């Protein structure tokens, strides 16, 4: 089976191979032979998950048994994106874009999957977050989650993208429904990073923010905290020099990147733009 890889990382694995058969539960647990992944929150901009290994019907002891390894892995978890019309077959996903990934070890930390009968326990587990490099479109996009615990054989599943945000959406030119960006010399563009019930945009360090055609161009020249969309939550209002963003008369979509204060990972959000005076 094809070996996917994250650039710059060489994965040497130490866990037994698992089969590809996939059964999906109602509680976001996805069973992959004796391995499981709980996609706690799969949104348009990222995924939070728990990966677990060593399936057993018997509850493991809370302390690690003497002689048992402290951890298993490393585990190679990779996420691709593709259209919902694409067949769920590895060969059809050969050249689909990579949205993100993690390489991790799973320590001794028993977790329970109550959705199986009888309930399944997994003595080794790992919780993680994978921000997506390009925010996806619910209904149109699906993700392929590929875990490779032994470096060769893989377990995989295909899941639809939900309409939620793991981090926070952006609003280019808040209050302007056309998201106008003035390209005149010396012009500025305002971008709002919006808070949600689970994400506080005001906790994001302004120094970590970049905005432009790829989300890697312009740093903010000013920022304030204010409720931009009148939902009772303070948002982060950021100002950028348009000339530094790379936006031109052909640009229709711009991206903002920032560091999530809770996971310390870089996330990306996108928003449509309408350039004028270009």
C-alpha positions, 0 to 999 in steps of 0.5 A: 500500500502506498506510503504517504509522508509528511515532508521532513519527517521519517516515520519508523513505526512499531505497532502491529499492522491493522486491516482496512475494514471500517465501521462507523459508529454513531458517536464519532468512533470509527473502528479500524481492526484493533485500532480506533479513531474518535473524530471528536470534531471534524469542521471545515478548518480542522479536526480534533481526535482521539487515536486508540490502539490495543482493542480489548473487551476487558477494562485495562487497569488504570496504572500501566502494568509492569512490563508493558510498554510506556507508549506505542508508535510513532503513528503517522496520521494524514488527512487529505481532502477531495470532492464528495463525488470522488470514489472512496478508493486509494487509487482515486485519492493518489494526487489529492491535496494533503490538508494536514497531519500529525506524527505522534506516540500513544502513551498508556492511557486507557479509553473506552468506546461505549458504542460497541457491543460489548464496549471496547477498551483501548489501553493506548491513546493519544488526543490531538488537533489537526488544522487544515491548510485550506478551509474546506466546504461542507457538502462539497468536500470530504476528508480521507483520514489515513493512519499508518501505525506500521509505516506500510499497511494503512487504515483509512476512512472517508468522512464528510466535512461539517459546517462548524468551525474548530477555530473562528471564521474571518470577515473581510471588510466587516459590514461590507457584504461584498468584502471590498478590498481597495487596491489603490496605493496606500490603501488598508483592508480590515479583517475580522477574526470572529469568536464562536461559542468555543473559540475566543478570537481575542486570545489570539496573539496579534503577532502571530497573524498573517493575511493575504492570498496564501495567509502568509503575507502581511502582518497587521498594522493595527488591531482592536477588540470589538463585537463585529457581528453583534453576537455578544462576543468580542472579536479581533479586528485587524488592519493590513496594508493592502499592498503587502497582501499580494491581492490583485484584481484577479483575487477572489479568495484571501486567507488569514493564518494565526496561532491557536492559543490553546493548541499552539498550532497554526490555523487558516481561515479563508474569505471571499474578496472583491478587489477594486481600483486595481 
